[in-house]
Amino acid sequence: MASLVLLVLSLGIEQLMVPKPGVCRPWSAWALHVGLVMSAHALLTLLLGRPWFAAAAVAAFLLLLVLVNNAKVHSLREPFVFQDYEYFTDAILHPRLYIPFLGWWKFFAAVAGFVLAVSVGLYGESVPVLRLHLSGQLGGVLLLLVAGVLLLYVGQRQRYPVSLKPELDIPALGFLASLWRYAEAEQCTPQVISPFSTRVKSPADTVLPHLLAVQSESFFDARQLFAGIRSDVLQQYDRLKEDAVLHGPLQVPAWGANTVRSEFAFLSGIAADQLGVHRFNPYRTVAGGWTVASLASHLKHLGYRTVCIHPYPASFYRRDRVYPQLGFDEFLDIRHFDESMRAGPYTGDAAVANLVDRIVLEATQPLFVFVITMENHGPLHLEQVAAGDVGDLYHTAPPEGCDDLTIYLRHLRNADRMILSLRQTLEKCSHPASLCWYGDHVPIMPDVYKQFATPSGEVEYIVWANWKATPLPATMSSADALALRWLQAVGVS
């Protein structure tokens, strides 16, 4: 009875999702859904000895998944997939990055509900006397478990194809079946080769320039959202673009978050659609042993010292394991900064620029520095608009409900100052040097986008050099093609 009630509840909970799963599904998808619910219920009942409590716990976990899914759709315009399971451990380790998007009241309500359910389950339902007898509860649980496993077996044998577009797969297969299929797909290592795998030595008399790439957190030209934003918010960006070797709009494989998708595309030269299901989090595959060449390993082969700077814990997204495999000699994380260097809740762009300045000026060999900034990372709505921000950032005050935009512009102006600092560093450098600046994705500002227009997701890129390089026409690029175009534009191929 508890299992039947749980199955009905699971279908009702699914209907709370966005997008909503359809009722007309392949029989294999139904087999996976029922098999997962029955197996989870059986295993939990085997552990707890309380079938109704176990049913409530499974239903509560499914409801939590649905709430997380809906929060992700609201903020990132993408449903929850199996590859997002690390959200739960990351939310514990880095709560500020995740829980506010779910909503603190939902989070605390979920915690309170969990505590209440545990209390009621432990004290309101007793364990049967014949719990571990085949003629008692154990026999019933084993029958339920065998039935669930058999359903999973027959369901996974009929491999209904997935599009790897979760907004289509969830309505077609249901939530649980799509999670299962995406988990299956992750077992296959990507069969794609990076363009940086070609090993070519530069001629002996070639002067290799210092190369500085900055992936600026949530950087895009927000002036397109509202005409009342002061143009000088991005004064140095405009100046750099005027003197650029190459610039234009940039297509990135991330919207609002999932920085590593853009990051991996730039470093590997591999387009997201070539990665299969690994497009959702390519670093987990690299950390698991997938060997892939990168811009860093290519430049290291040419004789460069390769350094990555990211002012956040090195373990986040497993970068501490990934970057050595991608060919970086050093990874400088949050431990190279202190609390006094913050600009808001994160390390400021000014502090990162100062560290880059020191590394560049001390370089004794060709240098490649890859910077991943953090200052402009959300959630923006946890910060406060300061006195004078509106006057400093707008010539026409924005409408009500645009505090996130004001806070974003405050940090965006600091990114603009970072551009000036890096330019000055490279201008006073006696060695040829080039800067490649781009954004990883647009920021998360759903309330602001309701006021104005939702951006397409394109960001901007600029390639600049400290020598008189021939400027090229402004063109569209993609994150996976940008590094190659940069090397070609500055004569490192």
C-alpha positions in Angstrom: 0.0 0.0 0.0 2.8 2.4 0.9 4.5 1.7 -2.5 1.3 2.3 -4.4 0.7 5.6 -2.6 4.3 6.6 -3.3 3.9 5.9 -7.0 0.8 8.1 -7.3 2.6 10.8 -5.3 5.7 10.6 -7.6 3.5 11.3 -10.6 1.8 14.2 -8.9 5.1 15.7 -7.8 6.4 15.4 -11.4 3.6 17.6 -12.6 4.9 20.5 -10.5 8.0 20.6 -12.8 8.9 23.1 -15.4 8.9 21.8 -18.1 6.1 19.4 -17.3 6.6 15.7 -18.1 4.1 14.3 -20.5 1.9 11.3 -19.8 2.4 9.7 -23.2 5.9 8.2 -22.8 7.6 5.1 -24.2 6.9 2.0 -22.1 10.7 1.8 -21.2 10.5 5.3 -19.7 7.5 4.2 -17.5 9.5 1.1 -16.5 12.4 3.2 -15.4 10.2 5.6 -13.4 8.3 2.8 -11.6 11.5 0.8 -11.1 13.4 3.7 -9.6 10.6 4.6 -7.2 10.0 0.9 -6.1 13.7 0.2 -5.7 14.3 3.3 -3.7 11.3 2.6 -1.5 12.3 -1.0 -0.9 15.9 -0.2 0.0 14.9 2.6 2.4 12.3 0.3 4.0 14.9 -2.4 4.3 17.1 0.1 6.2 14.5 1.7 8.3 11.8 -1.0 8.8 9.1 1.7 8.4 7.4 1.6 5.0 5.3 4.7 5.3 8.3 6.7 6.6 10.4 5.4 3.7 7.6 6.4 1.3 7.5 9.9 2.7 11.3 10.2 2.5 11.4 9.2 -1.1 8.6 11.6 -2.0 10.3 14.4 -0.1 13.6 13.8 -2.0 11.7 13.8 -5.3 10.0 17.1 -4.4 13.4 18.6 -3.5 14.7 17.6 -7.0 11.7 19.3 -8.5 12.2 22.5 -6.5 15.8 22.6 -7.5 14.9 22.0 -11.1 12.4 24.8 -11.1 14.9 27.2 -9.5 17.4 26.3 -12.1 14.9 26.9 -14.9 14.0 30.3 -13.5 17.6 31.4 -13.1 19.5 29.6 -15.9 16.7 28.6 -18.4 17.8 25.0 -18.2 16.2 22.0 -16.4 18.0 19.9 -13.9 20.0 17.0 -15.3 21.9 14.0 -13.8 25.2 15.9 -14.3 24.0 18.5 -11.8 24.0 16.1 -8.8 27.1 17.9 -7.5 24.9 20.8 -6.8 24.0 19.1 -3.5 27.5 18.7 -2.2 28.5 22.1 -3.6 25.6 23.7 -1.8 27.0 22.4 1.4 30.6 23.5 0.7 29.6 26.8 -1.0 26.1 27.7 0.2 26.2 31.3 -1.0 26.5 30.3 -4.6 23.5 28.0 -4.7 20.9 28.2 -1.9 19.8 31.8 -2.6 18.6 30.8 -6.1 16.4 28.1 -4.5 15.2 30.7 -2.0 16.1 30.8 1.6 12.5 30.3 2.8 12.2 27.2 0.6 15.5 25.9 1.9 14.6 26.4 5.6 11.1 25.0 4.9 12.7 21.9 3.4 15.0 21.5 6.4 12.1 21.9 8.8 10.0 19.4 6.8 12.8 16.9 6.8 13.2 17.2 10.6 9.5 16.9 11.0 9.2 13.9 8.7 12.1 12.1 10.5 10.5 12.8 13.9 7.1 11.6 12.8 8.5 8.6 11.0 10.7 7.4 13.9 8.1 7.9 16.6 4.8 7.6 14.7 5.4 4.3 13.0 6.7 1.2 14.7 9.0 -1.5 13.3 7.1 -4.8 12.8 8.1 -7.8 15.0 8.8 -9.9 11.9 10.9 -7.3 10.2 13.7 -9.7 9.2 11.6 -12.8 8.5 10.9 -13.9 4.9 7.3 -14.6 6.0 7.1 -11.0 7.3 8.3 -7.6 6.2 11.6 -8.8 4.7 9.8 -11.1 2.3 7.6 -8.2 1.1 10.5 -5.8 0.7 12.5 -8.3 -1.3 9.6 -8.9 -3.6 9.3 -5.2 -4.1 13.0 -4.8 -4.7 13.1 -7.6 -7.2 10.2 -6.1 -9.1 11.9 -2.7 -9.1 15.2 -4.1 -10.3 13.5 -6.1 -13.1 11.7 -3.0 -14.3 15.0 -1.1 -14.4 16.6 -4.0 -16.3 13.9 -4.2 -19.0 13.6 -0.4 -19.1 17.3 0.2 -19.7 17.5 -2.5 -22.4 15.1 -0.5 -24.6 17.5 2.5 -25.0 15.1 5.2 -26.1 17.4 8.0 -27.6 17.8 11.3 -25.8 18.4 14.6 -27.6 20.6 16.0 -24.8 18.3 18.9 -24.7 16.6 18.5 -21.3 13.8 20.8 -22.1 12.8 18.3 -24.7 13.8 15.0 -23.0 12.0 15.6 -19.7 8.5 16.1 -21.4 9.2 13.1 -23.6 10.6 10.6 -21.0 9.6 12.0 -17.6 12.0 13.4 -15.0 13.3 10.2 -13.5 13.8 8.4 -16.8 15.7 11.3 -18.3 18.0 11.4 -15.2 18.6 7.7 -15.7 19.4 8.1 -19.5 21.7 11.0 -18.9 23.5 8.9 -16.2 23.9 6.1 -18.7 25.3 8.5 -21.4 28.0 9.7 -19.0 29.6 6.3 -18.9 31.1 6.9 -22.4 34.3 8.9 -22.7 34.1 11.7 -25.4 35.5 10.5 -28.7 36.8 13.9 -29.8 40.3 15.3 -30.3 41.3 18.8 -29.4 42.9 20.9 -32.2 45.7 21.7 -29.7 46.8 18.1 -29.9 48.9 18.9 -32.9 52.5 19.4 -31.8 54.3 21.9 -33.9 57.5 23.7 -32.8 57.9 27.4 -33.7 61.0 28.4 -35.7 64.0 29.0 -33.4 64.2 32.7 -34.2 60.5 33.3 -33.4 59.8 35.8 -30.5 56.9 34.3 -28.6 54.8 37.0 -27.0 53.4 36.9 -23.4 49.8 35.8 -23.6 47.2 36.9 -21.1 43.6 35.5 -21.3 40.9 36.8 -18.9 37.6 35.1 -18.6 35.7 37.9 -16.8 32.9 36.7 -14.6 29.5 37.5 -16.1 31.0 40.1 -18.4 28.8 41.5 -21.2 27.9 45.0 -22.4 24.9 45.7 -20.1 24.4 49.1 -21.7 22.3 47.4 -24.4 19.7 46.6 -21.7 18.8 50.2 -20.7 19.6 53.4 -22.4 20.0 55.2 -19.1 23.3 53.5 -18.2 26.3 55.8 -18.4 28.5 55.0 -21.3 31.7 55.5 -19.2 30.8 52.4 -17.1 32.8 50.6 -19.8 35.1 53.4 -20.9 38.3 51.3 -20.9 36.5 48.4 -22.7 35.5 50.8 -25.4 39.0 52.2 -25.7 40.5 48.7 -25.8 38.0 47.7 -28.5 39.1 50.7 -30.6 42.7 49.6 -30.5 41.9 45.8 -30.8 43.5 43.4 -33.2 40.3 41.4 -33.2 36.9 41.8 -31.4 33.2 41.0 -31.7 30.3 39.1 -30.2 31.1 35.7 -28.7 28.8 32.7 -28.5 29.3 30.8 -25.3 27.9 27.4 -24.2 26.6 28.7 -20.9 23.8 31.1 -19.8 23.9 32.7 -16.4 26.2 30.1 -14.8 28.1 26.9 -15.5 31.3 28.8 -16.1 33.3 25.7 -16.8 31.5 25.1 -20.0 32.8 28.3 -21.5 36.2 27.8 -19.8 36.6 24.3 -21.2 35.5 25.4 -24.7 38.2 28.2 -24.7 41.0 26.0 -23.4 40.2 22.9 -25.3 39.0 24.3 -28.6 36.2 21.7 -28.5 32.6 22.7 -29.2 30.0 21.7 -26.7 27.9 19.7 -29.2 31.0 17.4 -29.8 31.1 16.4 -26.1 27.8 14.5 -25.9 26.3 14.5 -22.4 29.7 15.7 -21.0 28.8 19.2 -22.3 27.0 19.8 -19.0 30.2 19.5 -16.9 33.3 18.6 -18.9 35.7 19.0 -16.0 34.2 15.9 -14.2 35.3 13.8 -17.2 38.8 15.3 -17.3 39.2 14.8 -13.5 38.1 11.2 -14.1 41.0 10.5 -16.4 40.1 11.7 -19.9 43.3 13.0 -21.4 42.7 16.1 -23.6 45.1 18.6 -25.1 44.5 22.3 -24.4 45.7 25.7 -25.1 47.9 25.5 -22.0 49.5 22.2 -23.0 50.1 23.5 -26.5 51.8 26.7 -25.3 53.8 24.7 -22.7 55.1 22.6 -25.6 56.2 25.8 -27.3 58.2 26.8 -24.3 55.7 28.9 -22.3 55.3 29.0 -18.5 51.6 28.4 -18.0 49.8 29.9 -15.0 46.1 29.9 -14.0 44.7 32.4 -11.5 41.3 32.0 -9.9 40.4 33.7 -6.6 38.3 30.8 -5.2 39.0 27.4 -3.7 41.0 25.2 -6.0 38.7 22.2 -5.4 35.6 23.9 -6.9 34.7 22.2 -10.1 37.7 19.9 -9.4 40.0 22.5 -10.9 42.8 21.3 -8.6 42.8 18.0 -10.4 41.9 19.3 -13.9 44.4 22.1 -14.5 47.6 20.0 -14.1 46.1 17.6 -16.7 45.4 20.5 -19.0 49.0 21.6 -18.9 49.2 24.4 -16.3 52.5 24.6 -14.4 50.8 26.6 -11.5 47.3 27.2 -10.2 47.0 30.2 -7.9 43.7 30.1 -6.1 42.1 31.9 -3.1 45.1 31.2 -0.9 47.0 33.8 -2.8 44.6 36.5 -1.7 43.2 37.8 1.7 40.1 39.3 3.1 41.3 42.9 2.5 41.2 42.2 -1.2 37.5 41.7 -1.5 35.1 43.9 -3.5 31.8 42.7 -2.2 31.6 39.1 -1.2 34.4 37.9 -3.5 38.0 38.8 -4.3 38.0 42.0 -6.3 39.3 42.3 -9.9 41.8 44.9 -8.8 43.6 42.4 -6.6 43.7 39.9 -9.4 45.1 42.5 -11.7 47.9 43.3 -9.2 48.9 39.7 -9.0 49.0 39.5 -12.8 51.1 42.6 -12.9 53.7 41.1 -10.6 53.8 37.8 -12.5 54.2 39.5 -15.9 56.9 41.9 -14.9 58.9 39.0 -13.2 58.7 36.7 -16.2 61.9 35.4 -17.6 60.4 33.2 -20.4 57.3 33.4 -22.6 54.3 33.5 -20.3 50.7 32.3 -20.6 48.4 33.5 -17.8 44.8 32.4 -17.8 42.6 34.4 -15.3 39.1 33.4 -14.2 37.7 36.4 -12.2 35.2 36.1 -9.4 34.1 39.6 -8.3 31.0 39.8 -10.4 29.7 36.4 -9.4 26.1 36.3 -8.1 23.8 36.0 -6.4 23.6 39.8 -6.9 20.4 40.1 -4.9 22.3 39.4 -1.7 24.2 42.7 -2.0 22.9 46.2 -1.3 22.9 49.2 -3.5 25.2 51.8 -2.0 24.6 55.5 -1.7 25.6 57.2 -4.9 25.5 54.1 -7.0 22.5 55.3 -9.1 24.1 58.7 -9.8 27.5 57.2 -10.6 26.1 54.5 -13.0 23.1 56.0 -14.7 22.2 59.3 -16.3 18.6 58.3 -16.1 17.4 56.4 -13.0 16.3 52.8 -13.7 12.7 51.6 -12.9 11.9 50.0 -9.6 13.1 46.4 -9.2 16.5 47.0 -10.9 18.8 46.8 -7.8 20.5 43.7 -9.3 21.4 45.7 -12.4 22.8 48.5 -10.3 25.0 46.1 -8.3 26.1 44.4 -11.4 27.1 47.7 -13.0 29.1 48.5 -9.9 31.2 45.4 -10.4 31.2 45.8 -14.1 32.9 49.2 -13.7 35.6 47.4 -11.6 36.1 44.9 -14.4 36.5 47.9 -16.7 39.2 49.3 -14.4 40.9 45.9 -14.5 41.1 46.2 -18.3 43.0 49.5 -17.8 45.3 48.0 -15.2 46.2 45.0 -17.4 46.7 47.2 -20.5 49.1 49.5 -18.6 50.9 46.4 -17.3 51.4 45.1 -20.8 52.2 48.5 -22.3 55.1 49.0 -19.9 56.3 45.4 -20.5 59.4 45.4 -22.9 58.4 42.0 -24.2 55.7 41.6 -26.9 52.4 40.8 -25.1 48.8 40.3 -26.0 45.5 40.3 -24.0 42.4 38.3 -24.8 39.4 39.4 -22.8 36.0 37.7 -22.9 32.9 37.0 -20.7 31.9 33.5 -19.7 28.1 34.1 -19.7 25.6 36.8 -19.1 24.6 37.4 -15.4 21.6 36.0 -13.6 19.2 38.9 -13.3 15.7 37.5 -14.0 13.8 40.4 -12.5 15.8 42.9 -14.5 15.2 41.0 -17.7 11.5 41.2 -17.0 11.8 45.0 -17.0 13.8 45.2 -20.2 14.7 42.3 -22.5 16.3 38.9 -21.9 19.8 38.9 -23.6 20.5 36.3 -26.2 23.4 34.9 -24.2 26.1 36.3 -26.4 29.0 38.1 -24.6 32.0 40.0 -26.0 35.6 39.3 -26.7 38.6 41.6 -27.5 42.1 40.6 -28.6 44.7 43.4 -28.1 48.5 43.6 -28.5 51.1 45.9 -27.1 52.7 46.2 -30.5 51.3 47.7 -33.7 49.5 44.7 -35.0 47.2 44.7 -38.0 43.6 45.1 -36.9 41.1 42.6 -38.3 37.4 43.3 -39.0 35.0 42.7 -36.1 33.5 39.2 -36.4 31.4 36.8 -34.5 33.3 34.0 -32.8 32.5 31.0 -30.6 34.3 30.2 -27.3 35.8 27.0 -28.8 37.3 28.9 -31.7 38.5 32.0 -29.9 41.9 30.7 -28.6 42.9 29.5 -32.1 41.8 32.8 -33.6 43.8 34.7 -30.9 47.0 32.7 -31.6 46.6 33.3 -35.4 46.0 37.0 -34.9 49.1 37.5 -32.9 51.4 35.2 -34.9 51.5 32.2 -32.5 50.2 29.3 -34.5 
